[in-house]
Amino acid sequence: MSDDMKDFYANEDANEDSKSDAKVILFLIIVVVIAATFWVAGQ
């Protein structure tokens, strides 16, 4: 998998930045889903 990532990004820094961004976005999606679940349950 890490070899595949090298094909898409010019250097290792860009590769690491994209992985970090993906983790942040995944965390935000999880938080939004949990918040929406509690909001709907409270209706």
N, C-alpha and C positions, 0 to 999 in steps of 0.2 A: 504493500500500500504506500509506504513512504517513497518508493521509487516512482510510483505513478504521480505523486505530488510534485516531484522535481520536474516533470514534463510541463507542468502548468505555470510554474513560477520561475522567474529569472534567477533568483538567488535564495539562499537559505533564510534570510531575514523576512522576505515576502512570504515565504512558506510558513514560517512561525507566526507571523502576523495573521495570516488567514486562519490558522488553526485556533489562535486565541480568539479571533472574532467569532468563529463558529461556536466556540464554547460559551461565549457571552450571549450570543443570540439564542442558543439552546436553553440556557439558564433563564433568559427573559421569557421565552415561550412557556416554559414550565411554570414560572411564577404567574403569568397571565392566565393559564389554564386553571391553576389552583384558585386564583382570585375569582375567576368567572364561575367556578363550581360553587364556591361559598356564596357568591352573590345570588346565583340562581336558587340555591338551596334556601336562602333567606327570603325569597319572594313569596 
